[in-house]
């Protein structure tokens, strides 16, 4: 079992009739002691990923856990 697990995580924000898909079926696993860097252009979903991982936001689908 990995230390951090992101399994098929999706996060959609809704504003009225507009839907923004911040994460779409994101999946990765990080082992304890492993170094990981999150990079991407503006609007790629980096902050959303961290918010889901820290439990500040719930994923629309999938699961995220830290063991």
N, CA, C and O of each residue as an XYZ file, in Angstrom:
268
protein
N       0.837     -1.183      0.000
C       0.000      0.000      0.000
C       0.883      1.247      0.000
O       1.846      1.325      0.763
N       0.566      2.207     -0.839
C       1.326      3.447     -0.959
C       1.007      4.391      0.198
O      -0.036      4.270      0.841
N       1.908      5.322      0.452
C       1.728      6.300      1.518
C       0.643      7.314      1.139
O      -0.186      7.678      1.974
N       0.649      7.761     -0.099
C      -0.386      8.655     -0.626
C      -0.988      7.994     -1.852
O      -0.267      7.553     -2.747
N      -2.310      7.925     -1.893
C      -2.998      7.298     -3.023
C      -4.091      8.221     -3.560
O      -4.961      8.677     -2.817
N      -4.030      8.477     -4.824
C      -5.070      9.200     -5.559
C      -5.622      8.211     -6.559
O      -4.910      7.812     -7.480
N      -6.862      7.804     -6.407
C      -7.457      6.794     -7.287
C      -8.628      7.383     -8.060
O      -9.686      7.658     -7.495
N      -8.425      7.569     -9.348
C      -9.473      8.039    -10.264
C     -10.197      9.269     -9.731
O     -11.426      9.327     -9.749
N      -9.430     10.257     -9.254
C     -10.009     11.460     -8.651
C     -10.443     12.448     -9.725
O      -9.677     12.798    -10.623
N     -11.685     12.885     -9.609
C     -12.227     13.951    -10.453
C     -12.812     15.008     -9.541
O     -13.365     14.692     -8.487
N     -12.692     16.265     -9.945
C     -13.284     17.367     -9.194
C     -13.884     18.343    -10.191
O     -13.195     18.878    -11.059
N     -15.182     18.561    -10.045
C     -15.907     19.480    -10.919
C     -16.528     20.566    -10.072
O     -17.213     20.291     -9.087
N     -16.280     21.813    -10.467
C     -16.904     22.952     -9.805
C     -18.052     23.422    -10.674
O     -17.914     23.495    -11.895
N     -19.189     23.744    -10.061
C     -20.353     24.214    -10.811
C     -20.698     25.632    -10.387
O     -20.777     25.935     -9.196
N     -20.899     26.489    -11.362
C     -21.359     27.850    -11.144
C     -22.531     28.082    -12.082
O     -22.344     28.320    -13.275
N     -23.724     28.012    -11.546
C     -24.902     28.107    -12.398
C     -24.941     26.925    -13.347
O     -24.938     25.771    -12.917
N     -24.977     27.214    -14.641
C     -25.002     26.146    -15.640
C     -23.605     25.801    -16.174
O     -23.467     24.936    -17.039
N     -22.575     26.475    -15.660
C     -21.203     26.262    -16.124
C     -20.501     25.254    -15.214
O     -20.533     25.392    -13.991
N     -19.871     24.246    -15.808
C     -19.086     23.254    -15.077
C     -17.615     23.378    -15.459
O     -17.270     23.434    -16.640
N     -16.758     23.421    -14.448
C     -15.318     23.457    -14.673
C     -14.731     22.158    -14.134
O     -14.867     21.851    -12.949
N     -14.084     21.405    -15.003
C     -13.472     20.136    -14.623
C     -12.013     20.403    -14.239
O     -11.131     20.430    -15.097
N     -11.773     20.599    -12.940
C     -10.424     20.923    -12.459
C      -9.519     19.697    -12.467
O      -8.340     19.804    -12.807
N     -10.054     18.534    -12.099
C      -9.324     17.265    -12.160
C     -10.200     16.256    -12.883
O     -11.404     16.188    -12.639
N      -9.608     15.483    -13.759
C     -10.389     14.523    -14.524
C      -9.697     13.164    -14.507
O      -8.747     12.925    -15.252
N     -10.192     12.277    -13.639
C      -9.672     10.910    -13.548
C      -8.166     10.876    -13.244
O      -7.410     10.145    -13.884
N      -7.751     11.668    -12.269
C      -6.344     11.773    -11.867
C      -5.975     10.585    -10.979
O      -6.710     10.243    -10.053
N      -4.838      9.962    -11.267
C      -4.414      8.813    -10.472
C      -2.898      8.808    -10.324
O      -2.161      8.906    -11.305
N      -2.442      8.692     -9.061
C      -1.015      8.531     -8.784
C      -0.835      7.932     -7.392
O      -1.749      7.962     -6.567
N       0.345      7.394     -7.146
C       0.677      6.757     -5.879
C       2.076      7.202     -5.492
O       2.981      7.216     -6.327
N       2.258      7.568     -4.214
C       3.559      8.014     -3.717
C       3.931      7.147     -2.515
O       3.142      6.991     -1.583
N       5.120      6.595     -2.547
C       5.614      5.761     -1.454
C       6.232      6.644     -0.375
O       6.686      7.752     -0.661
N       6.249      6.160      0.857
C       6.841      6.890      1.963
C       8.315      7.149      1.670
O       9.039      6.236      1.272
N       8.764      8.392      1.865
C      10.142      8.776      1.613
C      10.413      9.210      0.186
O      11.497      9.709     -0.114
N       9.452      9.029     -0.692
C       9.609      9.399     -2.092
C       9.375     10.904     -2.256
O       8.513     11.474     -1.587
N      10.129     11.538     -3.133
C       9.996     12.958     -3.419
C       9.075     13.134     -4.608
O       9.215     12.438     -5.614
N       8.122     14.069     -4.500
C       7.170     14.323     -5.576
C       7.063     15.823     -5.802
O       7.027     16.596     -4.845
N       7.013     16.236     -7.055
C       6.872     17.639     -7.403
C       5.624     17.784     -8.267
O       5.418     17.010     -9.201
N       4.796     18.773     -7.956
C       3.583     19.035     -8.738
C       3.845     20.265     -9.587
O       4.040     21.360     -9.060
N       3.851     20.084    -10.902
C       4.102     21.193    -11.821
C       3.025     21.214    -12.896
O       2.402     20.193    -13.186
N       2.815     22.379    -13.480
C       1.857     22.520    -14.563
C       1.544     23.982    -14.804
O       1.839     24.844    -13.976
N       0.958     24.239    -15.922
C       0.633     25.622    -16.257
C      -0.530     26.131    -15.409
O      -1.197     25.354    -14.725
N      -0.762     27.407    -15.456
C      -1.855     28.024    -14.716
C      -3.181     27.400    -15.144
O      -3.465     27.278    -16.336
N      -3.986     27.009    -14.160
C      -5.284     26.408    -14.455
C      -5.249     24.914    -14.665
O      -6.259     24.318    -15.040
N      -4.086     24.285    -14.428
C      -3.954     22.848    -14.670
C      -4.577     21.992    -13.563
O      -4.813     20.802    -13.771
N      -4.850     22.582    -12.383
C      -5.468     21.831    -11.294
C      -4.540     21.527    -10.128
O      -4.873     20.698     -9.281
N      -3.379     22.179    -10.063
C      -2.414     21.920     -8.989
C      -3.005     22.241     -7.615
O      -2.912     21.425     -6.698
N      -3.601     23.402     -7.467
C      -4.183     23.802     -6.187
C      -5.367     22.921     -5.833
O      -5.532     22.557     -4.668
N      -6.187     22.572     -6.796
C      -7.322     21.676     -6.545
C      -6.818     20.323     -6.056
O      -7.383     19.755     -5.121
N      -5.771     19.806     -6.671
C      -5.188     18.541     -6.246
C      -4.749     18.617     -4.784
O      -5.025     17.701     -4.010
N      -4.071     19.693     -4.400
C      -3.612     19.851     -3.025
C      -4.781     20.032     -2.060
O      -4.730     19.539     -0.933
N      -5.830     20.729     -2.485
C      -7.010     20.906     -1.636
C      -7.704     19.571     -1.388
O      -8.150     19.309     -0.271
N      -7.801     18.735     -2.396
C      -8.410     17.408     -2.224
C      -7.527     16.548     -1.332
O      -8.032     15.861     -0.443
N      -6.230     16.574     -1.551
C      -5.304     15.777     -0.756
C      -5.331     16.186      0.717
O      -5.209     15.334      1.598
N      -5.490     17.477      0.987
C      -5.496     17.962      2.373
C      -6.882     17.903      3.011
O      -7.048     18.321      4.156
N      -7.868     17.396      2.295
C      -9.270     17.261      2.723
C      -9.992     18.600      2.870
O     -11.038     18.656      3.517
N      -9.468     19.667      2.295
C     -10.180     20.943      2.280
C     -11.298     20.924      1.240
O     -12.235     21.718      1.315
N     -11.195     20.016      0.273
C     -12.230     19.846     -0.751
C     -12.453     18.353     -0.954
O     -11.515     17.559     -0.878
N     -13.690     17.984     -1.210
C     -14.014     16.581     -1.494
C     -13.984     16.341     -2.996
O     -14.437     17.186     -3.768
N     -13.463     15.211     -3.412
C     -13.506     14.909     -4.843
C     -14.933     14.637     -5.305
O     -15.748     14.125     -4.538
N     -15.234     14.974     -6.542
C     -16.529     14.662     -7.129
C     -16.646     13.158     -7.337
O     -17.723     12.581     -7.185
N     -15.521     12.529     -7.686
C     -15.470     11.068     -7.874
C     -14.080     10.590     -7.478
O     -13.129     11.371     -7.467
N     -13.966      9.321     -7.158
C     -12.684      8.728     -6.799
C     -12.374      8.892     -5.325
O     -13.227      9.302     -4.539
N     -11.132      8.563     -4.954
C     -10.736      8.657     -3.550
C      -9.289      9.102     -3.421
O      -8.450      8.796     -4.267
N      -9.016      9.826     -2.350
C      -7.667     10.281     -2.032
C      -7.396      9.914     -0.586
O      -8.249     10.126      0.277
N      -6.215      9.364     -0.308
C      -5.903      9.008      1.073
C      -4.422      9.120      1.358
O      -3.573      8.928      0.487
N      -4.141      9.441      2.628
C      -2.780      9.459      3.151
C      -2.747      8.451      4.277
O      -3.527      8.547      5.225
N      -1.857      7.491      4.180
C      -1.801      6.424      5.200
C      -0.791      6.740      6.280
O      -0.616      5.954      7.211
